[in-house]
């Protein structure tokens, strides 16, 4: 069992017996899931047809028709059940006939089941089941139902074990009963429930085996008493297969304190920029907060030294991403030779014997991953990393320059939200952020301009490809950075 799961120190009361999935369950749900699943914001396989489903695990958290959890009585006497499913969606690798089929992403589904759906839950409708064990029932997105959301919190509070699901918690934190739940409406790659402005439960939709860094790193930071990251209060995992098998360990959700009244860093930056207000003090404070997290992670987890072999592998990956992006986006091609020099300069330093320290980092740091409290303190959230990357890659130690480059790019994006772009605003914020970082870390990231330029170039190349595919109207933003990085590499980097 993982370190996260082992934090459970109390025995839960006897849960309702888990029901083994019946043979016809997935067959009966498949027509509904084919229509509903690809429309969800968190579905990772958009643009490719779903060719089938396989059931990884099924658990009745609240048996259909049960009177448990206060009856879960709905309008018109319709009692709600809650099915927890792990379902693998099979899709071809490319949307063409006869293409090879991908093994499929595994998704966590929490399905409410009622005989009749009350009007207030109409937007959550998935569909009506016509055959199989749920024939005649209505299935819906269970997270919209406060009664079913209560079931999840109670399972975490009591450290329930139901079938293959295991709930653990840090018993130093109290989880009171009766907190009113609401589903967060912000579009994201996961789903979140807020309980009474006290806790937020993040449920991972696309799940993979292994220790999710969004639980692993905040737990490690909590042991270092790092105040910049909300400490996990409870968590839910699935243990599939044999005990202790890392391939059977899936992190499903994390409960953390809800930072009531905190401002989203991206929204705050845009608001202050639009009003013409100075953001440099905030940027400096955010740099200090980032350095506090990085230094705490070096105390909590091992660091490694990157020498020439590791840097050559790193540079090869950056180069391959540039070449692939230039092939896909013609507008990037004129800048490719200049961008290559960023990676070549890093390889040259490694060849001369230069080494760098790598450690666990955030992995996807930008303004939207930061919250400022009403008192002005910054917190970093969402340590999952880039969900599209393999878990092993997201858990690898890396130079802190990767996080710093991500934040520098975020300031640039905010500046380009105005027309004409507020380039001076971006320059001063980037400088203030690095200065704040240096105040805590003791080293200014700008004093290693070759490494920082390489990571910022790699990030800008990623942005070009992303915007070309998903938001063509935003393509000019990373292309402006590409032009700067390719033609005048020292601009806006040297302190």
JOQUI-V400118 format. One line per field, one symbol per residue. phi: phi as a letter, one per 20 degrees, with the letter a starting at -180 (. if undefined). burial: I if it has 9 or more other C-alpha atoms within 8 Angstrom, else O. A space follows every 50 residues. Layout:
phi=???
burial=???
This chain:
phi=.fgfffffdcefffegffdffefeffgfeggffgeeffefgefedfncfe ercceeabcefcgfnfdflmnledfmmeeedcddcdceeebffcfcfnff efgofededcdeccfbefgfdgfegdrdedbnfdgneddbffffegffff fffffffelfccleecdcbeffdedfenffebefeffbecccdddlldcc dedfeedcfoefffdgfgfffffelfeecgffebbccdddmfgnfffeec edacdcgeefnfefffffffffffemefdffffffffffffffffffffe cfdcdedgfffffffgfffffffffffecgfegfeggffgffffffffff feofccedbfcfnbebgfeccdfgeneecdclefmfgfegggffeffbff gffffffffffffffefecfgefffffffffffffffffefncefffcff fffffffgfffgfgffffedcgfegffffffggffedbfefmcff
burial=IIOIIIIIIOOIOOOOOIOOOOOOIIIIIIOIIIOIOIOOOIIOOOOIOI OOIIIIIIIIIIIIOIIOOOOIIIOOOIIIIIIIIIIIIIIIIOIOOOIO IOOIIIIIIIIIIIIOIIOOIOOIIIOIIIOIOIIIIIIIIIIIIIOIII IOOIIIIIIIIIOIIIIIIIIOOOOOOOOOIIIOOOOOIIIIIIIIIIII IIIIIIIOIIIIIIIIIIIIIIOIOIOIIIIIIIIIIIIIOOOOIIOIII IIIIIIIIOOOIIIIIIIIIOIIOOOOOIIOOIIIIIIIIIIIIIIIIOI IOIOOIIIOOIIOOIOOIIOIIIOIIOOIOOIIOIIOIIIIIIIIIIOII OOOIIOIIIIIIIIIIIIIIIIIOOOOIIIIOIIIOOOOOIOOIOOIIII IIIIIIIIIIIIIIIIOIOOOIIOOIIIIIIIIIIIIIIIIOOIIIOOII IIIIIIIIIIIIIIIIIIOOIOOOIOIIIOIIIIIIOOIOOOIOO
